[in-house]
Amino acid sequence: MAVTQTCLQIFHMLPYIPIWRVYRGWWGGGGSCLKPAVLVTNHSDITSFYLLTDTITPHIITPAVQYRGDTKFNVAQLLRESVGAMRNYQIQPEVEIRQGERVTFKGQLELIRTDKGILARANLKSSIPETCSRCLASFSYPLSVEFQEEFYPTIEVNLGLKLPPPEDSSSFTIDENHILDFGEAVRQYSEMALSLKPLCQSECAGLCPQCGKNLNEGSCKCDTSTIDPRWLALRDLQITN
C-alpha cells in the first residue's frame, strides 16, 4: 500500500495538468474475487477507486494536444451563454501576413463572452525567413503575436435580427453565420511585430564597405585607416576653450 500512497501523492501534486492515469493489476468490486483489469481515471475521480495490492505498477499517459488549424470559430453557442462564459483552444493556424507569404503560428486562443460580443485573447509564436539589414544574410526571424480584441456580432443569435454595426468602423465583427475569424487580427498584429530593419543578431558586424565581406564570419584585409575625403577637413580642426 506504500506504493499506492506514493503514487497518489505524486498525482495530487499535478492538479492543473490534464493527465490520465492507467493502473494495471488486480482489483475487486467489493467482493473477495479479484479480476485482472486496466483502470483509467482522470484527476477528478482519482479517489473513486482503491488498489488492493502494492505490486500494481502505475503508468502515466499524457494525451496528445489537439491543435486547431483554422482561424474560424462558430461562436453561436457562446453568444447564447451568459457574460463571462469562456472557451480555450490550442491553435496552429496558417495566416498570410504579407502578400504571398503564409506563416504557421502555434499558441493559445481564449474566447470570452462579453456584454457586447466576444473578447478574443491570443498568444501566438512563429518564425519567418528574413534578410538581415546589415549583413544581408538570410535568417529565421522569431515572430511573437499577442492581442486582445473584441468581436461584435452582426446578427442577433436568438432572433436572427440584423444588429447595428459597432461605432468604430475598424472593429472586428462576427459574420451573419456567427463565425468569428481572427485571421485578420493576426495579420495586423504581425505587421506591427515585424521589424523595419531586422537583424540576424543584435551585435551584427555588417559588411565591409570596401570588399563586401560579411564581418560576422571574420575580419578582412582591407585598409580601414582610409578616411573618406569628405571628412578630411575635420582632421585639422582644433577645439579651443
C-alpha angles and dihedrals in degrees: 000000000000090000090051093052092047092051093049091050091052093049093048089057088067104057097148101044116092099232128157118215122213120194119192118194141067128324140166133215097224100300132085095261112102119205130191110247147153114234120199120190140158126225095267094064101028090120095051093090137036134218119236099199137041091219095075112118114219119216123197115211119187111202117232113260112247112220122200111228102200135071097224124093128180103227099176093115093045090052089056092055128085126272110284097034110141143199126193124199139181104220139188105181128173112224133180103232097169131020108291093355117110120187129194114223129193128200147080134315125195122193118195127185112235131182090262105032141304125328112213120201117186135181111186136168134192142138132237134195111258139170119237112244092218108038098019091228120146116245142159111264114208111230122198121183125188125169144158114202135161118229117206124212119237095197127047102244098217103038100027092230121150113253126215114259119257118271092245108067091204093060120117117250140199112236128240091270091056092252116151110204113189095178094103091051090054090050094050095047091045090057090053092048094052117094120237089217107030117197127204086218134357092247096047108159094205126206131320106256090219108042099014096233118158101250091202086073094052141296124295131222096247119130105252094181092079111113123216105251090228089067098044093098089064092060092075094043113124124200117215130183 
